């Protein structure tokens, strides 16, 4: 089982690696950054470590 990287959007480490291999960069990470800029990050509530 792959480690969960993003609690807000449910992305795993494996998905991020596959995304980079497929696109040459991480479109997933770009989405996460964009969503965070728009205030849609809920990591503090969803991540058990609070990050």
KOLMI-175323 format. One record per atom (N, C-alpha, C): x negated, y, z; residue in one letter; residue number from 1. Coordinates in nm, 3 decimals. Each point is the difference from the previous one (the first is absolute). Layout:
<rs>
[r [X, Y, Z], 'A', NUM]
...
</rs>
This chain:
<rs>
[r [-0.085, -0.119, 0.000], 'X', 1]
[r [0.085, 0.119, 0.000], 'X', 1]
[r [-0.088, 0.124, 0.000], 'X', 1]
[r [0.031, 0.092, -0.087], 'X', 2]
[r [-0.079, 0.122, -0.013], 'X', 2]
[r [0.038, 0.100, 0.110], 'X', 2]
[r [-0.099, 0.074, 0.042], 'X', 3]
[r [0.019, 0.099, 0.108], 'X', 3]
[r [0.082, 0.119, -0.051], 'X', 3]
[r [0.095, 0.044, 0.080], 'X', 4]
[r [0.083, 0.115, -0.033], 'X', 4]
[r [-0.083, 0.127, 0.016], 'X', 4]
[r [-0.006, 0.080, -0.104], 'X', 5]
[r [-0.079, 0.123, 0.000], 'X', 5]
[r [0.089, 0.121, 0.026], 'X', 5]
[r [0.117, 0.002, -0.060], 'X', 6]
[r [0.090, 0.114, 0.012], 'X', 6]
[r [0.133, -0.045, 0.060], 'X', 6]
[r [0.022, 0.039, 0.123], 'X', 7]
[r [0.125, -0.037, 0.067], 'X', 7]
[r [0.119, 0.078, -0.053], 'X', 7]
[r [-0.023, 0.119, -0.048], 'X', 8]
[r [0.109, 0.081, -0.054], 'X', 8]
[r [0.064, -0.064, -0.122], 'X', 8]
[r [-0.084, -0.046, -0.092], 'X', 9]
[r [0.048, -0.050, -0.128], 'X', 9]
[r [-0.022, -0.149, -0.019], 'X', 9]
[r [-0.061, -0.066, 0.098], 'X', 10]
[r [-0.014, -0.146, 0.000], 'X', 10]
[r [-0.106, -0.057, -0.093], 'X', 10]
[r [-0.101, 0.077, -0.035], 'X', 11]
[r [-0.105, -0.050, -0.089], 'X', 11]
[r [-0.105, -0.078, 0.078], 'X', 11]
[r [-0.049, -0.106, -0.064], 'X', 12]
[r [-0.102, -0.083, 0.061], 'X', 12]
[r [-0.136, 0.028, -0.063], 'X', 12]
[r [-0.104, -0.045, 0.068], 'X', 13]
[r [-0.136, 0.014, -0.050], 'X', 13]
[r [-0.014, -0.067, -0.138], 'X', 13]
[r [0.060, -0.116, -0.014], 'X', 14]
[r [-0.005, -0.073, -0.127], 'X', 14]
[r [0.066, 0.079, -0.113], 'X', 14]
[r [0.113, 0.063, 0.027], 'X', 15]
[r [0.069, 0.079, -0.102], 'X', 15]
[r [-0.085, 0.119, -0.044], 'X', 15]
[r [-0.067, 0.066, 0.093], 'X', 16]
[r [-0.086, 0.112, -0.036], 'X', 16]
[r [-0.117, -0.047, -0.086], 'X', 16]
[r [-0.061, -0.113, 0.035], 'X', 17]
[r [-0.111, -0.053, -0.079], 'X', 17]
[r [0.046, -0.036, -0.141], 'X', 17]
[r [0.114, -0.065, -0.012], 'X', 18]
[r [0.054, -0.036, -0.131], 'X', 18]
[r [0.032, 0.123, -0.083], 'X', 18]
[r [0.052, 0.103, 0.065], 'X', 19]
[r [0.033, 0.126, -0.067], 'X', 19]
[r [-0.125, 0.063, -0.061], 'X', 19]
[r [-0.109, 0.002, 0.076], 'X', 20]
[r [-0.126, 0.057, -0.050], 'X', 20]
[r [-0.051, -0.083, -0.118], 'X', 20]
[r [0.006, -0.131, 0.010], 'X', 21]
[r [-0.046, -0.084, -0.109], 'X', 21]
[r [0.085, 0.020, -0.126], 'X', 21]
[r [0.128, 0.017, 0.018], 'X', 22]
[r [0.092, 0.015, -0.112], 'X', 22]
[r [-0.012, 0.136, -0.068], 'X', 22]
[r [-0.017, 0.107, 0.081], 'X', 23]
[r [0.007, 0.136, -0.054], 'X', 23]
[r [-0.133, 0.076, 0.002], 'X', 23]
[r [-0.101, -0.057, 0.061], 'X', 24]
[r [-0.127, 0.069, 0.010], 'X', 24]
[r [-0.004, 0.102, 0.113], 'X', 24]
[r [0.112, 0.018, 0.065], 'X', 25]
[r [0.014, 0.086, 0.118], 'X', 25]
[r [0.126, -0.046, 0.072], 'X', 25]
[r [0.023, 0.050, 0.117], 'X', 26]
[r [0.117, -0.045, 0.076], 'X', 26]
[r [0.117, 0.096, -0.019], 'X', 26]
[r [0.095, -0.040, -0.082], 'X', 27]
[r [0.123, 0.077, -0.014], 'X', 27]
[r [0.082, -0.005, 0.128], 'X', 27]
[r [-0.014, -0.110, 0.072], 'X', 28]
[r [0.068, -0.013, 0.129], 'X', 28]
[r [-0.051, 0.106, 0.097], 'X', 28]
[r [-0.131, 0.016, 0.007], 'X', 29]
[r [-0.056, 0.100, 0.091], 'X', 29]
[r [0.042, 0.140, -0.042], 'X', 29]
[r [0.006, 0.025, -0.129], 'X', 30]
[r [0.046, 0.130, -0.049], 'X', 30]
[r [0.144, 0.025, 0.044], 'X', 30]
[r [0.084, -0.103, -0.006], 'X', 31]
[r [0.139, 0.013, 0.045], 'X', 31]
[r [0.005, 0.030, 0.150], 'X', 31]
[r [-0.080, -0.072, 0.078], 'X', 32]
[r [-0.002, 0.020, 0.145], 'X', 32]
[r [-0.040, 0.144, 0.033], 'X', 32]
[r [-0.106, 0.049, -0.064], 'X', 33]
[r [-0.048, 0.137, 0.025], 'X', 33]
[r [0.108, 0.101, -0.038], 'X', 33]
[r [0.065, -0.021, -0.113], 'X', 34]
[r [0.105, 0.091, -0.045], 'X', 34]
[r [0.118, 0.001, 0.098], 'X', 34]
[r [0.042, -0.118, 0.043], 'X', 35]
[r [0.112, -0.010, 0.094], 'X', 35]
[r [-0.034, 0.066, 0.134], 'X', 35]
[r [-0.125, -0.017, 0.045], 'X', 36]
[r [-0.042, 0.063, 0.125], 'X', 36]
[r [0.003, 0.152, -0.012], 'X', 36]
[r [-0.046, 0.053, -0.115], 'X', 37]
[r [0.002, 0.145, -0.023], 'X', 37]
[r [0.143, 0.053, 0.002], 'X', 37]
[r [0.095, -0.082, -0.047], 'X', 38]
[r [0.140, 0.040, -0.004], 'X', 38]
[r [0.072, -0.023, 0.134], 'X', 38]
[r [-0.076, -0.047, 0.100], 'X', 39]
[r [0.058, -0.018, 0.133], 'X', 39]
[r [0.075, -0.130, 0.021], 'X', 39]
[r [-0.025, -0.098, -0.085], 'X', 40]
[r [0.072, -0.127, 0.010], 'X', 40]
[r [-0.079, -0.109, 0.072], 'X', 40]
[r [-0.097, 0.037, 0.078], 'X', 41]
[r [-0.081, -0.096, 0.073], 'X', 41]
[r [0.062, -0.025, 0.138], 'X', 41]
[r [0.019, -0.127, 0.033], 'X', 42]
[r [0.055, -0.037, 0.130], 'X', 42]
[r [-0.092, -0.098, 0.072], 'X', 42]
[r [-0.129, 0.013, -0.028], 'X', 43]
[r [-0.098, -0.092, 0.060], 'X', 43]
[r [0.007, 0.001, 0.153], 'X', 43]
[r [0.016, 0.115, 0.058], 'X', 44]
[r [0.001, 0.009, 0.147], 'X', 44]
[r [0.112, -0.085, 0.059], 'X', 44]
[r [0.113, -0.013, -0.072], 'X', 45]
[r [0.111, -0.081, 0.051], 'X', 45]
[r [-0.012, -0.147, -0.039], 'X', 45]
[r [-0.051, -0.028, -0.121], 'X', 46]
[r [0.000, -0.136, -0.053], 'X', 46]
[r [-0.125, -0.080, 0.033], 'X', 46]
[r [-0.114, 0.066, 0.017], 'X', 47]
[r [-0.125, -0.069, 0.027], 'X', 47]
[r [-0.010, -0.029, 0.149], 'X', 47]
[r [-0.017, -0.125, 0.039], 'X', 48]
[r [-0.009, -0.034, 0.141], 'X', 48]
[r [-0.115, 0.073, 0.073], 'X', 48]
[r [-0.105, 0.037, -0.076], 'X', 49]
[r [-0.113, 0.073, 0.059], 'X', 49]
[r [0.025, 0.149, 0.002], 'X', 49]
[r [0.109, 0.045, -0.064], 'X', 50]
[r [0.035, 0.142, 0.000], 'X', 50]
[r [-0.082, 0.085, -0.094], 'X', 50]
[r [-0.059, -0.060, -0.106], 'X', 51]
[r [-0.081, 0.076, -0.097], 'X', 51]
[r [0.057, -0.012, -0.138], 'X', 51]
</rs>
